[in-house]
Amino acid sequence: MPNAQVGTELEKQLLGFMKNSKEIHFNLDGMTKTLTPECLKSMIKFGELGTRLPQNVTRWEFSQVWTHFRGKATFYFEGKPVDISQLLK
């Protein structure tokens, strides 16, 4: 499969990988310095704008994993698994 550029083609490929995976391990390190509801919600909001927004691929991935695949996702922060569901009520 060729490398996709940002935009619809990349998003389709990544969604396919997410859908077909048994587990998703998502590292939040580097995306935020603290786990606050405001920060996580902001990342999801910007992620919804898609991968064409400069430097937005990882936020888009986070938004998709949280919205569609959280049941098979484990999120990590500072090297440890974290439950962000209480922060994103």
C-alpha positions as a Markdown table, in Angstrom:
| # | Residue | x | y | z |
|---|---|---|---|---|
| 1 | Met | 0.0 | 0.0 | 0.0 |
| 2 | Pro | 1.6 | 3.3 | -1.0 |
| 3 | Asn | 2.1 | 6.1 | 1.6 |
| 4 | Ala | -0.9 | 8.4 | 1.7 |
| 5 | Gln | -0.6 | 12.2 | 1.9 |
| 6 | Val | -2.6 | 14.1 | 4.5 |
| 7 | Gly | -6.3 | 14.3 | 3.7 |
| 8 | Thr | -9.0 | 11.9 | 2.8 |
| 9 | Glu | -6.7 | 9.1 | 1.5 |
| 10 | Leu | -4.6 | 9.0 | 4.7 |
| 11 | Glu | -7.7 | 9.2 | 6.8 |
| 12 | Lys | -9.3 | 6.2 | 5.0 |
| 13 | Gln | -6.1 | 4.1 | 5.4 |
| 14 | Leu | -5.7 | 4.9 | 9.1 |
| 15 | Leu | -9.4 | 4.2 | 9.8 |
| 16 | Gly | -9.0 | 0.9 | 8.0 |
| 17 | Phe | -6.0 | 0.0 | 10.3 |
| 18 | Met | -8.0 | 1.0 | 13.4 |
| 19 | Lys | -11.0 | -1.0 | 12.3 |
| 20 | Asn | -9.0 | -4.1 | 11.6 |
| 21 | Ser | -6.9 | -4.0 | 14.7 |
| 22 | Lys | -7.7 | -6.1 | 17.7 |
| 23 | Glu | -6.2 | -3.5 | 20.1 |
| 24 | Ile | -5.1 | 0.1 | 19.8 |
| 25 | His | -2.4 | 1.5 | 22.1 |
| 26 | Phe | -2.4 | 5.3 | 22.0 |
| 27 | Asn | 0.4 | 7.3 | 23.6 |
| 28 | Leu | -0.7 | 10.8 | 24.7 |
| 29 | Asp | 2.9 | 11.8 | 25.6 |
| 30 | Gly | 4.0 | 14.8 | 23.5 |
| 31 | Met | 0.4 | 15.8 | 22.8 |
| 32 | Thr | -0.2 | 17.3 | 26.2 |
| 33 | Lys | 1.7 | 18.1 | 29.4 |
| 34 | Thr | -1.3 | 17.4 | 31.7 |
| 35 | Leu | -4.4 | 15.3 | 31.4 |
| 36 | Thr | -7.2 | 17.8 | 32.0 |
| 37 | Pro | -10.7 | 17.6 | 30.5 |
| 38 | Glu | -10.2 | 20.9 | 28.8 |
| 39 | Cys | -7.0 | 19.8 | 27.1 |
| 40 | Leu | -8.4 | 16.4 | 26.0 |
| 41 | Lys | -11.6 | 18.0 | 24.7 |
| 42 | Ser | -9.6 | 20.6 | 22.8 |
| 43 | Met | -7.4 | 17.9 | 21.1 |
| 44 | Ile | -10.6 | 16.1 | 20.0 |
| 45 | Lys | -12.2 | 19.3 | 18.7 |
| 46 | Phe | -9.1 | 20.1 | 16.6 |
| 47 | Gly | -8.8 | 16.5 | 15.6 |
| 48 | Glu | -12.3 | 16.6 | 14.1 |
| 49 | Leu | -10.9 | 19.2 | 11.6 |
| 50 | Gly | -9.0 | 16.5 | 9.8 |
| 51 | Thr | -5.5 | 15.8 | 8.7 |
| 52 | Arg | -5.2 | 18.6 | 6.2 |
| 53 | Leu | -4.8 | 21.0 | 9.1 |
| 54 | Pro | -1.0 | 21.4 | 9.6 |
| 55 | Gln | 0.4 | 19.1 | 12.3 |
| 56 | Asn | -3.0 | 17.7 | 13.0 |
| 57 | Val | -2.7 | 14.0 | 12.1 |
| 58 | Thr | -2.1 | 12.8 | 15.7 |
| 59 | Arg | -5.0 | 14.8 | 17.0 |
| 60 | Trp | -7.2 | 13.5 | 14.2 |
| 61 | Glu | -6.1 | 9.9 | 15.2 |
| 62 | Phe | -6.9 | 10.6 | 18.8 |
| 63 | Ser | -10.3 | 12.0 | 17.9 |
| 64 | Gln | -11.1 | 8.9 | 15.8 |
| 65 | Val | -9.9 | 6.4 | 18.4 |
| 66 | Trp | -11.8 | 8.1 | 21.2 |
| 67 | Thr | -15.0 | 8.5 | 19.1 |
| 68 | His | -15.1 | 5.1 | 17.3 |
| 69 | Phe | -12.7 | 2.7 | 18.8 |
| 70 | Arg | -12.3 | 3.4 | 22.5 |
| 71 | Gly | -13.6 | 0.0 | 23.4 |
| 72 | Lys | -10.4 | -1.6 | 22.1 |
| 73 | Ala | -8.0 | 1.3 | 23.0 |
| 74 | Thr | -5.6 | 1.7 | 25.8 |
| 75 | Phe | -4.4 | 5.2 | 26.4 |
| 76 | Tyr | -1.0 | 5.9 | 27.9 |
| 77 | Phe | 0.5 | 9.0 | 29.6 |
| 78 | Glu | 3.9 | 9.3 | 31.1 |
| 79 | Gly | 4.5 | 5.7 | 30.2 |
| 80 | Lys | 1.5 | 4.3 | 32.1 |
| 81 | Pro | -2.0 | 3.3 | 31.1 |
| 82 | Val | -4.6 | 5.9 | 32.0 |
| 83 | Asp | -8.4 | 5.9 | 32.1 |
| 84 | Ile | -9.4 | 9.1 | 30.4 |
| 85 | Ser | -13.1 | 8.2 | 30.3 |
| 86 | Gln | -13.8 | 10.1 | 33.6 |
| 87 | Leu | -12.1 | 13.2 | 32.1 |
| 88 | Leu | -14.2 | 13.1 | 28.9 |
| 89 | Lys | -17.7 | 12.8 | 30.3 |
